[in-house]
Amino acid sequence: SATELRRCPENIAAQTAAPTVDTAPTVTPKLIVAQRKFNRWYVYFKGVAPKDNVGCGCKTAKSAMRYMHLLKARYGATISQNIYERLQFEAQREG
């Protein structure tokens, strides 16, 4: 049971042990940007090679915002704030 697990000396040692420090280099989060091309909003990672990029041509500003959130959830990337605000403005204009 759970109480037996708590009394186990190995578990007590594991709980009190100092947290391990990850020495791997921290990967800077990718920046998600969007650009209007051929009557579409093209959402992609800024500064990533085309073969490693996950771009998408979205028909509306609202769908581009949705795709940005999907990329953020999936890859832990950050959304460009000024581009996101521009998309919000365009989405309101579209109705």
N, C-alpha and C positions, 0 to 999 in steps of 0.2 A: 504494500500500500504506500501511499504518499508519505506517511509519517516514518516508515522504515527507511525510505530514501533520504529523508532529511537527516536521520541519525548517522548515516553511513559516513565514516571519516574521509573517504575520498571526495564525497560531495561537498563536505565542509571545506576541505582544502581547495577545491575548485572554485567555491564561492568567494573565498577570501583571497585568492591569488590575485596578483596585480594584473590589470588588463594588458593584454599583449599589444604592443605598438606595431602597427602595420608600416613597414619600411618601404613598401612599394611606392613608386612615384605617383602622385595624385594626378589623375587625368582631369584636365580642365573641362568643365561641362560644355557641350556643344551649344552654339547659339542658333535658335530657330528663327529664320527670317522668311518673309514672303515678298513677292514681287509680281506686279501685274504684267502678264505677257500673253499676247494673242487672245485677249478677252477672257483670260483665266487668272486666278491667283496661284502662283507657283510657290509652294511652301517647301523649304529645304534647309539643310544645315549650312551655315556660313563657314567658308574656309575648309570644306571637306571635299576630297577628290570625288569626281562624278561616279567612279566605280564603287565608292564606299558610301555614297549619299543615298538618302531615301526621300526623293522629291515626289511631289504630287501636284498635279494641276487641278485646282478646285474651281468649280463653276461660280460659287458665290463667296462673299467675304465671310459669311457665317460658317460655311463648311470649311473654309481655310482655318478659322479659329478653332473649330472642332478638331481638325487634323493636327494643329499645333499642340493641343492638349493631349492628344493621343501620343504624339512623339515625346512630349514631356513625361508622360506616365511610363512609356515603354523604354526610353533611353536615359531618363533622368537629365534631359537637356533643359536649358533655360530659354524662355521665350523673350525675344527682343521687345522691350516695353513700348518703344515708340511705334514700331510696326504693328503691335497688337492694338494700340490705341487707334491707329489709322484704320485697321480692319473693323474695329468697333464702330467707328464713324461711318465707314462705307456700308456696313451691315445695316445700320439705322437708315441710311439713305436708300438702300435697296428695299427696305420695308420689312 
